[in-house]
Protein backbone atom coordinates (compact mmCIF):
# COMPACT_ATOMS: atom_id res chain seq x y z
CA UNK A 1 0.00 0.00 0.00
CA UNK A 2 1.30 3.45 -0.88
CA UNK A 3 2.45 5.54 2.06
CA UNK A 4 3.49 8.69 0.24
CA UNK A 5 1.78 11.36 -1.82
CA UNK A 6 2.62 9.77 -5.17
CA UNK A 7 -1.03 9.36 -6.11
CA UNK A 8 -0.63 5.60 -6.57
CA UNK A 9 -3.37 4.62 -4.13
CA UNK A 10 -4.39 5.06 -0.49
CA UNK A 11 -1.89 7.03 1.56
CA UNK A 12 -1.14 6.79 5.29
CA UNK A 13 -0.24 10.04 6.97
CA UNK A 14 -0.26 11.69 10.36
CA UNK A 15 -3.55 13.35 11.22
CA UNK A 16 -3.75 17.09 10.71
CA UNK A 17 -6.05 18.95 13.14
CA UNK A 18 -8.23 20.25 10.29
CA UNK A 19 -8.84 16.68 9.10
CA UNK A 20 -10.32 15.46 12.37
CA UNK A 21 -13.95 15.83 11.23
CA UNK A 22 -13.86 13.52 8.18
CA UNK A 23 -11.42 11.22 10.02
CA UNK A 24 -13.87 10.77 12.89
CA UNK A 25 -16.85 10.49 10.54
CA UNK A 26 -15.18 7.48 8.90
CA UNK A 27 -14.77 5.91 12.33
CA UNK A 28 -18.45 6.46 13.22
CA UNK A 29 -19.56 4.98 9.90
CA UNK A 30 -17.40 1.90 10.46
CA UNK A 31 -19.02 1.38 13.86
CA UNK A 32 -22.61 1.45 12.66
CA UNK A 33 -23.08 5.04 11.49
CA UNK A 34 -25.01 6.06 14.62
CA UNK A 35 -24.22 9.74 15.27
CA UNK A 36 -22.87 10.59 18.71
CA UNK A 37 -24.26 13.39 20.88
CA UNK A 38 -22.47 16.68 20.30
CA UNK A 39 -20.89 16.79 23.77
CA UNK A 40 -19.43 13.31 23.33
CA UNK A 41 -18.03 14.14 19.91
CA UNK A 42 -16.51 17.34 21.25
CA UNK A 43 -14.83 15.47 24.09
CA UNK A 44 -13.20 12.93 21.78
CA UNK A 45 -12.07 15.77 19.53
CA UNK A 46 -10.36 17.38 22.52
CA UNK A 47 -8.76 14.10 23.65
CA UNK A 48 -7.47 13.01 20.23
CA UNK A 49 -3.73 13.53 19.82
CA UNK A 50 -3.18 14.40 16.13
CA UNK A 51 0.56 13.72 16.09
CA UNK A 52 -0.12 10.21 17.43
CA UNK A 53 -3.00 9.49 15.05
CA UNK A 54 -2.98 8.10 11.53
CA UNK A 55 -5.40 8.46 8.65
CA UNK A 56 -5.60 6.58 5.38
CA UNK A 57 -6.65 8.81 2.50
CA UNK A 58 -7.78 7.74 -0.93
CA UNK A 59 -7.66 11.02 -2.78
CA UNK A 60 -9.65 13.42 -0.60
CA UNK A 61 -11.61 10.66 1.14
CA UNK A 62 -10.64 9.28 4.54
CA UNK A 63 -10.90 5.48 4.43
CA UNK A 64 -8.96 4.42 7.52
CA UNK A 65 -8.22 5.63 11.05
CA UNK A 66 -6.00 4.68 13.99
CA UNK A 67 -5.00 6.63 17.08
CA UNK A 68 -2.69 6.18 20.08
CA UNK A 69 -3.41 7.99 23.33
CA UNK A 70 -0.54 8.87 25.67
CA UNK A 71 -1.22 6.72 28.72
CA UNK A 72 0.69 5.59 31.77
CA UNK A 73 -0.31 2.11 32.90
CA UNK A 74 0.11 0.68 36.39
CA UNK A 75 2.04 -2.61 36.33
CA UNK A 76 2.66 -5.15 39.12
CA UNK A 77 4.76 -3.46 41.77
CA UNK A 78 3.01 -0.10 41.30
CA UNK A 79 5.20 1.49 38.62
CA UNK A 80 3.49 3.73 36.08
CA UNK A 81 4.78 2.71 32.65
CA UNK A 82 4.30 4.63 29.36
CA UNK A 83 1.79 2.83 27.15
CA UNK A 84 0.19 3.71 23.84
CA UNK A 85 -3.58 3.40 24.10
CA UNK A 86 -4.58 2.15 20.64
CA UNK A 87 -7.97 3.53 19.70
CA UNK A 88 -10.34 4.63 16.93
CA UNK A 89 -9.19 1.92 14.51
CA UNK A 90 -11.35 1.54 11.41
CA UNK A 91 -11.26 0.76 7.71
CA UNK A 92 -14.06 1.81 5.37
CA UNK A 93 -16.12 -1.11 4.08
CA UNK A 94 -15.29 0.00 0.54
CA UNK A 95 -11.58 -0.55 1.18
CA UNK A 96 -11.46 -3.87 3.01
CA UNK A 97 -8.97 -6.63 2.17
CA UNK A 98 -6.42 -4.25 0.71
CA UNK A 99 -3.92 -4.46 3.57
CA UNK A 100 -4.85 -1.07 5.04
CA UNK A 101 -5.29 -2.32 8.61
CA UNK A 102 -2.00 -4.24 8.52
CA UNK A 103 -0.23 -1.18 7.13
CA UNK A 104 -1.62 1.02 9.92
CA UNK A 105 -0.67 -1.52 12.58
CA UNK A 106 2.84 -1.76 11.09
CA UNK A 107 3.31 2.02 11.07
CA UNK A 108 1.78 2.40 14.51
CA UNK A 109 3.99 -0.16 16.27
CA UNK A 110 7.07 1.26 14.56
CA UNK A 111 6.08 4.71 15.82
CA UNK A 112 5.46 3.48 19.36
CA UNK A 113 8.87 1.86 19.42
CA UNK A 114 10.47 5.10 18.21
CA UNK A 115 8.69 6.98 21.03
CA UNK A 116 10.33 4.68 23.57
CA UNK A 117 7.04 3.28 24.88
CA UNK A 118 7.38 -0.41 25.78
CA UNK A 119 3.68 -1.24 25.77
CA UNK A 120 0.64 -0.89 23.54
CA UNK A 121 -2.85 -1.58 24.89
CA UNK A 122 -6.35 -1.58 23.44
CA UNK A 123 -9.93 -2.72 23.89
CA UNK A 124 -10.90 -5.01 21.05
CA UNK A 125 -14.15 -4.83 19.13
CA UNK A 126 -13.06 -8.07 17.44
CA UNK A 127 -10.34 -9.93 19.39
CA UNK A 128 -9.49 -12.23 16.48
CA UNK A 129 -8.22 -9.25 14.50
CA UNK A 130 -5.70 -8.00 17.04
CA UNK A 131 -4.24 -11.39 17.92
CA UNK A 132 -2.60 -11.29 14.49
CA UNK A 133 -0.63 -8.25 15.61
CA UNK A 134 0.53 -9.64 18.95
CA UNK A 135 -2.20 -8.42 21.32
CA UNK A 136 -3.71 -10.68 24.00
CA UNK A 137 -6.31 -10.21 26.72
CA UNK A 138 -4.50 -9.25 29.91
CA UNK A 139 -7.40 -8.09 32.08
CA UNK A 140 -11.00 -9.15 32.52
CA UNK A 141 -14.07 -7.37 33.83
CA UNK A 142 -16.88 -8.76 35.96
CA UNK A 143 -20.47 -7.84 35.21
CA UNK A 144 -23.50 -8.67 37.32
CA UNK A 145 -27.24 -8.17 37.61
CA UNK A 146 -27.98 -8.37 41.34
CA UNK A 147 -31.47 -9.06 42.68
CA UNK A 148 -31.34 -6.53 45.50
CA UNK A 149 -34.77 -7.58 46.80
CA UNK A 150 -33.39 -11.01 47.71
CA UNK A 151 -29.63 -10.53 48.13
CA UNK A 152 -28.29 -9.10 51.38
CA UNK A 153 -24.91 -7.47 51.88
CA UNK A 154 -22.70 -8.02 54.95
CA UNK A 155 -20.29 -5.16 55.59
CA UNK A 156 -16.98 -4.95 57.49
CA UNK A 157 -16.39 -3.04 60.74
CA UNK A 158 -16.11 0.71 60.25
CA UNK A 159 -18.69 0.92 57.49
CA UNK A 160 -21.10 2.88 59.71
CA UNK A 161 -18.42 5.52 60.26
CA UNK A 162 -18.58 6.52 56.60
CA UNK A 163 -20.92 9.40 55.75
CA UNK A 164 -22.56 9.58 52.32
CA UNK A 165 -24.02 12.63 50.65
CA UNK A 166 -25.52 13.35 47.26
CA UNK A 167 -23.57 15.72 45.04
CA UNK A 168 -23.82 17.14 41.53
CA UNK A 169 -21.30 15.03 39.56
CA UNK A 170 -19.60 17.95 37.83
CA UNK A 171 -19.30 19.93 41.06
CA UNK A 172 -17.32 17.22 42.86
CA UNK A 173 -15.26 16.16 39.86
CA UNK A 174 -11.96 17.35 41.35
CA UNK A 175 -12.33 15.50 44.66
CA UNK A 176 -13.52 12.34 42.90
CA UNK A 177 -10.57 12.50 40.55
CA UNK A 178 -8.25 12.81 43.56
CA UNK A 179 -9.73 9.59 44.96
CA UNK A 180 -9.20 7.87 41.62
CA UNK A 181 -5.58 9.06 41.47
CA UNK A 182 -4.93 7.55 44.91
CA UNK A 183 -6.27 4.23 43.67
CA UNK A 184 -4.22 4.01 40.48
CA UNK A 185 -0.88 2.76 41.91
CA UNK A 186 -2.57 -0.06 43.81
CA UNK A 187 -3.98 -2.10 40.94
CA UNK A 188 -2.26 -3.20 37.71
CA UNK A 189 -4.08 -2.18 34.56
CA UNK A 190 -5.32 1.16 35.88
CA UNK A 191 -4.64 4.25 33.80
CA UNK A 192 -3.12 7.43 35.20
CA UNK A 193 -5.44 9.93 33.57
CA UNK A 194 -4.08 12.94 31.73
CA UNK A 195 -5.85 16.31 32.05
CA UNK A 196 -9.21 16.22 30.29
CA UNK A 197 -9.84 12.52 30.78
CA UNK A 198 -11.72 13.16 34.03
CA UNK A 199 -14.54 14.60 31.90
CA UNK A 200 -15.23 11.14 30.55
CA UNK A 201 -16.61 10.11 33.95
CA UNK A 202 -19.33 12.76 33.96
CA UNK A 203 -20.25 12.64 30.28
CA UNK A 204 -24.03 12.41 30.42
CA UNK A 205 -25.85 12.99 27.10
CA UNK A 206 -29.56 12.27 27.32
CA UNK A 207 -29.32 9.97 24.30
CA UNK A 208 -27.08 7.61 26.26
CA UNK A 209 -29.29 7.16 29.32
CA UNK A 210 -31.53 4.41 27.91
CA UNK A 211 -34.55 5.87 29.68
CA UNK A 212 -32.71 6.23 32.97
CA UNK A 213 -32.14 9.26 35.13
CA UNK A 214 -29.44 11.85 34.62
CA UNK A 215 -26.14 10.80 36.13
CA UNK A 216 -26.25 10.82 39.94
CA UNK A 217 -23.39 10.85 42.41
CA UNK A 218 -22.84 10.14 46.09
CA UNK A 219 -19.62 11.08 47.84
CA UNK A 220 -18.23 9.15 50.82
CA UNK A 221 -16.56 11.06 53.64
CA UNK A 222 -14.89 10.20 56.93
CA UNK A 223 -13.40 12.70 59.38
CA UNK A 224 -14.00 15.46 56.85
CA UNK A 225 -12.05 13.74 54.06
CA UNK A 226 -13.51 12.44 50.81
CA UNK A 227 -12.69 8.73 50.67
CA UNK A 228 -14.83 7.53 47.78
CA UNK A 229 -17.66 8.08 45.35
CA UNK A 230 -20.23 6.27 43.23
CA UNK A 231 -21.78 7.48 40.00
CA UNK A 232 -24.96 5.77 38.85
CA UNK A 233 -28.34 6.05 37.14
CA UNK A 234 -31.77 4.90 38.26
CA UNK A 235 -34.64 3.75 36.08
CA UNK A 236 -38.06 3.43 37.64
CA UNK A 237 -40.18 0.43 36.72
CA UNK A 238 -43.32 -1.33 37.89
CA UNK A 239 -44.44 -4.94 37.62
CA UNK A 240 -47.33 -7.11 38.83
CA UNK A 241 -45.75 -7.36 42.28
CA UNK A 242 -44.86 -3.68 42.61
CA UNK A 243 -41.71 -1.67 42.13
CA UNK A 244 -39.21 -3.06 39.64
CA UNK A 245 -36.62 -0.33 39.16
CA UNK A 246 -32.98 -0.67 38.11
CA UNK A 247 -29.84 0.98 39.42
CA UNK A 248 -26.99 1.03 36.89
CA UNK A 249 -23.55 1.62 38.34
CA UNK A 250 -21.30 3.80 36.17
CA UNK A 251 -18.25 4.20 38.40
CA UNK A 252 -17.24 3.47 41.99
CA UNK A 253 -13.98 4.03 43.83
CA UNK A 254 -13.10 3.90 47.50
CA UNK A 255 -9.79 4.29 49.28
CA UNK A 256 -10.51 1.62 51.92
CA UNK A 257 -12.77 -1.42 52.44
CA UNK A 258 -15.24 0.36 54.74
CA UNK A 259 -15.80 3.14 52.20
CA UNK A 260 -16.34 0.67 49.38
CA UNK A 261 -18.79 -1.32 51.51
CA UNK A 262 -20.73 1.82 52.43
CA UNK A 263 -21.12 2.73 48.77
CA UNK A 264 -22.24 -0.77 47.78
CA UNK A 265 -24.70 -0.91 50.68
CA UNK A 266 -26.16 2.39 49.52
CA UNK A 267 -26.62 1.08 45.97
CA UNK A 268 -28.32 -2.07 47.30
CA UNK A 269 -30.81 -0.02 49.33
CA UNK A 270 -32.15 2.71 47.02
CA UNK A 271 -35.94 2.92 47.34
CA UNK A 272 -38.14 1.42 44.59
CA UNK A 273 -35.20 -0.36 42.96
CA UNK A 274 -35.22 -4.14 42.45
CA UNK A 275 -31.86 -4.79 40.81
CA UNK A 276 -28.36 -3.40 40.57
CA UNK A 277 -26.57 -3.71 37.23
CA UNK A 278 -22.78 -3.42 37.21
CA UNK A 279 -20.42 -3.86 34.28
CA UNK A 280 -16.68 -4.37 33.93
CA UNK A 281 -15.76 -4.38 37.61
CA UNK A 282 -12.56 -5.95 39.08
CA UNK A 283 -12.85 -9.72 39.18
CA UNK A 284 -11.70 -9.82 42.83
CA UNK A 285 -13.90 -6.99 44.13
CA UNK A 286 -14.96 -7.52 47.75
CA UNK A 287 -18.75 -7.24 47.31
CA UNK A 288 -18.82 -10.75 45.79
CA UNK A 289 -17.79 -12.15 49.16
CA UNK A 290 -20.23 -9.99 51.11
CA UNK A 291 -23.44 -10.99 49.34
CA UNK A 292 -25.80 -13.59 50.81
CA UNK A 293 -26.50 -15.36 47.50
CA UNK A 294 -23.95 -15.16 44.70
CA UNK A 295 -26.17 -17.08 42.29
CA UNK A 296 -28.73 -14.29 42.32
CA UNK A 297 -26.02 -11.90 41.15
CA UNK A 298 -25.83 -13.47 37.66
CA UNK A 299 -22.11 -13.00 37.17
CA UNK A 300 -20.52 -12.73 33.73
CA UNK A 301 -16.84 -12.46 32.83
CA UNK A 302 -15.57 -10.62 29.77
CA UNK A 303 -12.19 -9.75 28.29
CA UNK A 304 -11.18 -6.12 28.75
CA UNK A 305 -7.67 -4.72 28.18
CA UNK A 306 -5.49 -6.26 25.46
CA UNK A 307 -1.75 -5.95 26.01
CA UNK A 308 1.08 -5.94 23.49
CA UNK A 309 4.75 -5.84 24.47
CA UNK A 310 6.43 -3.49 21.99
CA UNK A 311 9.83 -3.83 23.67
CA UNK A 312 10.09 -7.15 25.53
CA UNK A 313 13.18 -6.21 27.52
CA UNK A 314 11.95 -2.80 28.66
CA UNK A 315 8.43 -4.05 29.43
CA UNK A 316 9.48 -7.05 31.53
CA UNK A 317 12.09 -4.95 33.29
CA UNK A 318 9.55 -2.25 34.19
CA UNK A 319 7.48 -4.40 36.57
CA UNK A 320 8.35 -6.35 39.69
CA UNK A 321 7.74 -10.02 40.52
CA UNK A 322 6.06 -11.34 43.64
CA UNK A 323 8.59 -14.20 43.89
CA UNK A 324 12.17 -14.29 42.57
CA UNK A 325 12.45 -15.22 38.91
CA UNK A 326 15.47 -16.15 36.82
CA UNK A 327 14.24 -17.48 33.53
CA UNK A 328 15.25 -17.43 29.86
CA UNK A 329 12.39 -16.96 27.41
CA UNK A 330 12.57 -18.01 23.77
CA UNK A 331 10.25 -15.40 22.28
CA UNK A 332 8.63 -15.47 18.86
CA UNK A 333 7.27 -12.21 17.46
CA UNK A 334 6.57 -12.31 13.73
CA UNK A 335 5.13 -8.78 13.55
CA UNK A 336 7.82 -7.04 15.64
CA UNK A 337 10.91 -9.14 14.85
CA UNK A 338 13.17 -7.08 17.10
CA UNK A 339 11.56 -8.98 20.00
CA UNK A 340 12.30 -12.41 18.55
CA UNK A 341 15.07 -14.28 20.37
CA UNK A 342 16.14 -15.26 23.85
CA UNK A 343 15.63 -12.97 26.82
CA UNK A 344 16.88 -13.54 30.36
CA UNK A 345 14.58 -12.12 33.01
CA UNK A 346 15.96 -11.77 36.53
CA UNK A 347 13.87 -10.06 39.15
CA UNK A 348 11.98 -10.02 42.42
CA UNK A 349 9.74 -7.72 44.43
CA UNK A 350 12.36 -4.94 44.37
CA UNK A 351 13.00 -4.76 40.62
CA UNK A 352 13.98 -6.64 37.49
CA UNK A 353 16.30 -6.71 34.49
CA UNK A 354 15.50 -8.33 31.16
CA UNK A 355 18.20 -8.52 28.50
CA UNK A 356 19.04 -10.51 25.35
CA UNK A 357 21.05 -13.67 25.99
CA UNK A 358 22.55 -16.67 24.23
CA UNK A 359 21.87 -18.97 27.20
CA UNK A 360 19.66 -22.02 26.76
CA UNK A 361 15.95 -21.24 26.92
CA UNK A 362 13.75 -22.37 29.83
CA UNK A 363 10.37 -21.47 28.30
CA UNK A 364 9.26 -20.95 24.69
CA UNK A 365 6.28 -18.76 23.82
CA UNK A 366 5.11 -15.95 21.58
CA UNK A 367 4.82 -12.31 22.48
CA UNK A 368 1.05 -12.83 22.87
CA UNK A 369 1.50 -15.10 25.88
CA UNK A 370 3.83 -12.55 27.49
CA UNK A 371 1.17 -9.89 26.91
CA UNK A 372 -1.55 -12.05 28.45
CA UNK A 373 0.53 -12.77 31.58
CA UNK A 374 2.17 -9.36 31.86
CA UNK A 375 -0.25 -7.70 34.32
CA UNK A 376 -0.56 -10.77 36.53
CA UNK A 377 -4.15 -11.71 35.72
CA UNK A 378 -3.48 -14.67 33.41
CA UNK A 379 -1.36 -17.56 34.69
CA UNK A 380 1.58 -18.79 32.67
CA UNK A 381 0.72 -22.24 34.02
CA UNK A 382 -2.74 -22.01 32.47
CA UNK A 383 -1.22 -20.92 29.18
CA UNK A 384 1.13 -23.87 29.39
CA UNK A 385 -1.79 -26.25 29.93
CA UNK A 386 -3.40 -24.75 26.84
CA UNK A 387 -0.30 -25.55 24.81
CA UNK A 388 0.68 -21.91 24.44
CA UNK A 389 3.87 -22.08 26.53
CA UNK A 390 6.45 -24.87 26.16
CA UNK A 391 8.53 -25.81 29.18
CA UNK A 392 12.14 -26.54 28.16
CA UNK A 393 13.53 -26.81 31.70
CA UNK A 394 11.62 -28.83 34.25
CA UNK A 395 10.08 -26.62 36.91
CA UNK A 396 10.63 -23.38 35.01
CA UNK A 397 6.94 -22.86 34.21
CA UNK A 398 5.75 -23.07 37.81
CA UNK A 399 8.57 -20.81 39.02
CA UNK A 400 7.81 -18.14 36.42
CA UNK A 401 4.04 -18.39 36.94
CA UNK A 402 4.35 -17.64 40.67
CA UNK A 403 6.61 -14.66 39.99
CA UNK A 404 4.36 -13.19 37.31
CA UNK A 405 1.25 -13.29 39.52
CA UNK A 406 -0.32 -10.29 41.21
CA UNK A 407 -1.90 -10.14 44.70
CA UNK A 408 -4.74 -8.05 43.25
CA UNK A 409 -6.39 -8.69 39.91
CA UNK A 410 -5.52 -6.27 37.09
CA UNK A 411 -8.39 -4.08 35.98
CA UNK A 412 -9.16 -1.55 33.26
CA UNK A 413 -11.30 1.20 34.88
CA UNK A 414 -12.78 2.63 31.68
CA UNK A 415 -12.66 2.28 27.94
CA UNK A 416 -10.91 4.48 25.45
KAPEFEN-V174784 format. One record per pair of residues at least 6 apart in sequence whose ideal C-beta (glycine too) atoms are under 7 Angstrom apart, sorted by sequence separation. I is the first residue (numbers start at 1). GAP is how many residues later the second one is. If there is no record, write none. Layout:
# KAPEFEN-V174784
i = {I;I}
gap = {GAP;GAP}
This chain:
# KAPEFEN-V174784
i = {2;5;74;75;124;184;220;221;238;254;288;291;309;333;346;347;372;383;391;2;4;28;55;56;183;219;220;237;333;345;346;373;384;1;2;3;15;28;56;72;73;112;122;184;220;237;268;331;332;389;1;2;3;55;72;91;220;236;237;254;267;331;345;380;55;72;73;91;127;204;219;235;331;344;373;72;109;204;218;234;235;252;343;344;372;54;71;217;218;330;331;343;53;122;202;234;329;343;344;384;53;71;217;328;329;342;343;369;52;232;233;328;341;342;344;52;68;69;215;216;232;328;329;342;381;68;216;232;233;342;380;381;49;52;68;69;215;216;232;249;283;327;48;230;231;312;342;369;49;67;213;231;247;325;326;369;380;381;49;67;177;212;213;325;380;66;86;212;213;230;325;379;65;66;212;247;264;365;65;209;211;229;280;324;365;380;20;65;173;228;64;228;247;260;310;321;363;364;64;227;228;245;246;249;312;320;321;322;363;20;63;64;84;105;227;245;249;321;339;363;364;376;63;173;227;243;245;246;247;248;249;257;261;316;320;328;363;376;377;201;244;247;309;313;320;362;376;63;64;228;243;246;312;320;321;328;330;361;362;373;375;23;63;170;227;228;320;328;329;377;17;84;169;230;319;328;333;363;377;16;83;86;220;328;329;330;331;332;333;362;363;376;15;82;86;87;215;228;232;317;327;375;19;26;64;83;84;85;86;212;234;236;316;317;327;329;331;14;26;58;81;83;230;317;363;15;27;66;81;83;316;15;23;26;220;234;331;14;15;22;64;68;313;12;13;23;66;220;312;313;220;12;13;56;68;11;172;218;10;11;73;169;10;172;179;10;56;73;169;179;218;179;54;139;167;179;201;167;175;166;167;10;54;165;176;54;164;165;312;164;165;162;163;309;312;31;163;315;30;162;27;30;161;309;30;169;309;27;308;26;307;162;309;26;307;307;327;183;183;327;180;182;327;179;325;325;179;325;323;324;323;322;321;321;322;322;10;322;10;12;12;12;162;1;161;162;1;164;1;159;158;162;156;1;156;159;164;159;156;155;159;78;305;304;74;155;74;153;76;80;153;74;75;74;74;153;73;74;189;73;71;72;148;70;284;148;149;284;148;283;148;282;147;148;146;282;145;146;145;144;153;143;155;143;154;143;153;153;141;142;141;142;151;152;142;151;151;140;142;150;151;150;151;47;147;46;47;146;146;144;145;144;144;43;43;142;143;142;143;43;140;141;140;40;140;141;39;140;40;139;39;137;139;138;37;138;137;138;37;136;37;135;136;135;135;134;127;130;123;123;124;123;121;122;121;121;189;188;119;120;188;119;119;120;118;119;118;117;118;118;119;113;118;112;113;134;118;109;134;133;134;200;188;187;189;190;186;188;189;191;187;189;190;187;109;136;134;136;138;134;138;136;137;135;136;138;139;81;131;134;138;140;139;79;138;79;138;77;75;76;77;75;76;139;141;138;139;139;123;123;76;75;76;87;76;85;69}
gap = {6;6;6;6;6;6;6;6;6;6;6;6;6;6;6;6;6;6;6;7;7;7;7;7;7;7;7;7;7;7;7;7;7;8;8;8;8;8;8;8;8;8;8;8;8;8;8;8;8;8;9;9;9;9;9;9;9;9;9;9;9;9;9;9;10;10;10;10;10;10;10;10;10;10;10;11;11;11;11;11;11;11;11;11;11;12;12;12;12;12;12;12;13;13;13;13;13;13;13;13;14;14;14;14;14;14;14;14;15;15;15;15;15;15;15;16;16;16;16;16;16;16;16;16;16;17;17;17;17;17;17;17;18;18;18;18;18;18;18;18;18;18;19;19;19;19;19;19;20;20;20;20;20;20;20;20;20;20;21;21;21;21;21;21;21;22;22;22;22;22;22;22;23;23;23;23;23;23;24;24;24;24;24;24;24;24;25;25;25;25;26;26;26;26;26;26;26;26;27;27;27;27;27;27;27;27;27;27;27;28;28;28;28;28;28;28;28;28;28;28;28;28;29;29;29;29;29;29;29;29;29;29;29;29;29;29;29;29;29;30;30;30;30;30;30;30;30;31;31;31;31;31;31;31;31;31;31;31;31;31;31;32;32;32;32;32;32;32;32;32;33;33;33;33;33;33;33;33;33;34;34;34;34;34;34;34;34;34;34;34;34;34;35;35;35;35;35;35;35;35;35;35;36;36;36;36;36;36;36;36;36;36;36;36;36;36;36;37;37;37;37;37;37;37;37;38;38;38;38;38;38;39;39;39;39;39;39;40;40;40;40;40;41;42;42;42;42;42;42;42;43;44;44;44;44;45;45;45;46;46;46;46;47;47;47;48;48;48;48;48;48;49;50;50;50;50;50;51;51;52;52;53;53;53;53;54;54;54;55;56;56;58;58;58;58;59;59;59;60;60;61;61;61;61;62;62;62;63;63;64;64;65;65;66;67;68;69;70;72;72;73;73;73;74;74;75;76;78;79;79;80;81;82;83;83;84;85;85;90;91;92;95;96;97;97;97;98;98;99;99;100;100;101;102;102;102;102;103;105;106;106;107;107;108;110;110;111;111;112;112;112;113;113;114;115;115;116;116;116;118;120;120;120;124;124;125;125;125;126;126;127;127;128;128;129;129;130;130;132;134;134;135;135;136;136;137;137;138;139;139;140;140;140;140;141;141;142;143;143;143;145;146;146;149;149;150;150;150;151;153;153;154;155;156;157;157;157;159;159;160;161;161;162;163;163;163;164;164;165;165;166;166;166;167;168;168;169;169;170;170;171;171;171;172;173;174;176;176;181;182;182;183;184;184;185;186;186;187;188;188;188;189;190;190;191;191;192;193;193;196;196;197;197;198;198;199;200;201;201;202;202;214;218;221;221;221;222;222;222;222;223;223;223;224;227;232;233;233;233;234;234;235;235;236;236;236;236;237;237;237;237;237;238;239;239;240;240;242;243;243;243;244;244;271;271;272;272;273;292;293;299;300;300;329;330;331;347}
